[in-house]
Amino acid sequence: WEIWGALRYGGRLIIPTHRTTQSPKDFYFLICKEDVTVLNMTPSAFKPLVQLQSEIELCDQLRYVIFGGESLDTMIMAPWFSIRSENSPQIINMYGITESTVHVTYYMMKARDCGNIVGQIGVRIPDLTIYVLDSQGSPAPVG
């Protein structure tokens, strides 16, 4: 979805150079210059952008920041929400495992979620069915 999602719906796909990804400032300026509206990355790769936002004038057009690929430490987002609106851009935590072909659930993060021990995995993607199983492979009880 990371490549074809943009192209299928009439968007552009911006692939930064390795050098650009190594500099949070250069990466942020690329986001601004190219009018990126949907940013997809791991939470740990996003953390330097959170730290950078307090040092520079914000100029991005982001509508969605989508996390995946690793567990979200919600505390890294506290500085983000101290400067940004909860909805502009919308922060979405995606969850899934390799065996499920990447994402199966999503959660729209809010400022109140900062400080939770673990990031929420949310609800199923509408066209999927999920099962929560115990260590024996049987359906786990709710909760």
C-alpha positions as CSV (number, residue, x, y, z in Angstrom):
1,W,0.0,0.0,0.0
2,E,2.9,2.3,0.6
3,I,3.7,2.6,-3.1
4,W,0.6,1.7,-4.9
5,G,-1.8,3.4,-2.5
6,A,-0.5,6.8,-3.5
7,L,-0.3,6.0,-7.2
8,R,-3.7,4.3,-7.4
9,Y,-5.5,7.3,-6.0
10,G,-3.8,10.0,-8.0
11,G,-1.1,11.0,-5.6
12,R,2.6,11.3,-6.0
13,L,5.2,9.0,-4.4
14,I,8.2,10.8,-2.9
15,I,11.1,8.6,-2.1
16,P,13.8,10.5,-0.3
17,T,17.5,9.8,-0.8
18,H,19.4,8.0,2.0
19,R,21.3,11.2,2.7
20,T,18.1,13.2,3.2
21,T,16.7,10.6,5.6
22,Q,19.8,11.0,7.8
23,S,19.1,14.7,8.4
24,P,15.8,15.4,10.2
25,K,16.0,19.0,9.0
26,D,16.6,18.0,5.3
27,F,13.9,15.4,5.5
28,Y,11.4,17.9,7.0
29,F,12.2,20.5,4.3
30,L,11.6,17.8,1.6
31,I,8.2,17.1,3.2
32,C,7.5,20.8,3.0
33,K,8.9,21.4,-0.5
34,E,7.0,18.5,-2.0
35,D,3.8,19.3,-0.2
36,V,3.6,15.8,1.3
37,T,0.2,15.1,2.8
38,V,0.6,11.5,3.9
39,L,3.7,10.4,5.7
40,N,4.3,6.7,6.5
41,M,7.2,5.7,8.7
42,T,8.3,3.9,11.8
43,P,7.8,5.7,15.2
44,S,11.6,5.6,15.9
45,A,12.3,7.2,12.5
46,F,9.7,9.9,13.2
47,K,11.1,10.8,16.7
48,P,13.8,13.2,15.3
49,L,11.0,15.1,13.4
50,V,9.1,15.5,16.7
51,Q,12.2,16.9,18.3
52,L,12.9,19.2,15.3
53,Q,9.4,20.8,15.3
54,S,10.2,23.0,18.3
55,E,13.3,24.4,16.6
56,I,11.9,25.5,13.2
57,E,9.0,27.2,11.7
58,L,6.4,24.6,10.7
59,C,5.6,24.7,7.0
60,D,4.3,21.2,6.2
61,Q,1.0,20.2,4.6
62,L,0.7,16.9,6.4
63,R,-2.8,15.5,6.8
64,Y,-1.9,12.0,8.0
65,V,1.2,10.6,9.8
66,I,1.0,6.8,9.7
67,F,3.1,4.6,12.0
68,G,3.9,0.9,11.4
69,G,6.7,-1.6,11.5
70,E,7.3,-1.4,15.3
71,S,5.6,-0.8,18.6
72,L,4.7,2.8,19.3
73,D,6.2,4.4,22.4
74,T,3.4,6.9,23.0
75,M,5.7,9.2,25.1
76,I,7.6,10.3,22.0
77,M,4.5,12.0,20.8
78,A,3.9,14.2,23.9
79,P,6.1,17.1,22.5
80,W,4.3,16.8,19.2
81,F,0.8,17.2,20.7
82,S,2.1,20.1,22.8
83,I,2.6,22.1,19.6
84,R,0.2,20.4,17.1
85,S,-3.5,19.9,16.9
86,E,-4.8,16.3,17.5
87,N,-6.3,16.3,14.1
88,S,-3.9,18.3,11.9
89,P,-2.2,16.0,11.0
90,Q,-4.0,12.9,12.2
91,I,-1.7,10.4,13.8
92,I,-2.6,6.8,12.9
93,N,-0.9,3.8,14.5
94,M,-1.2,0.7,12.3
95,Y,-0.7,-2.8,13.7
96,G,-0.1,-6.1,12.0
97,I,2.4,-8.9,11.7
98,T,4.4,-10.1,8.8
99,E,2.2,-13.2,8.5
100,S,-0.9,-10.9,7.9
101,T,0.8,-8.9,5.1
102,V,1.6,-5.9,7.2
103,H,-1.5,-4.1,8.7
104,V,-4.7,-5.5,10.2
105,T,-5.7,-2.8,12.7
106,Y,-5.5,1.0,13.1
107,Y,-5.8,3.5,15.9
108,M,-6.2,7.2,15.6
109,M,-4.0,8.6,18.3
110,K,-4.9,11.5,20.5
111,A,-2.9,13.6,23.0
112,R,-4.5,11.7,25.9
113,D,-2.8,8.6,24.7
114,C,0.6,9.9,25.5
115,G,1.9,8.1,28.6
116,N,0.0,4.9,28.0
117,I,2.3,2.0,28.7
118,V,1.7,0.5,25.2
119,G,0.3,2.0,22.1
120,Q,-3.2,1.1,21.2
121,I,-3.6,-1.2,18.2
122,G,-7.1,0.0,17.6
123,V,-9.8,-1.6,15.5
124,R,-9.7,-3.9,12.5
125,I,-9.4,-2.5,9.0
126,P,-13.0,-2.6,7.7
127,D,-12.5,-5.4,5.1
128,L,-10.6,-7.7,7.4
129,T,-11.5,-10.1,10.2
130,I,-9.3,-10.5,13.2
131,Y,-9.1,-13.1,15.9
132,V,-7.4,-12.7,19.3
133,L,-6.1,-16.1,20.3
134,D,-4.5,-17.4,23.5
135,S,-1.3,-19.4,23.7
136,Q,-3.2,-22.5,22.8
137,G,-4.7,-21.0,19.6
138,S,-8.2,-20.7,21.1
139,P,-10.2,-17.5,21.0
140,A,-9.3,-15.3,24.0
141,P,-12.0,-13.7,26.1
142,V,-12.9,-10.1,25.7
143,G,-10.5,-7.8,27.6
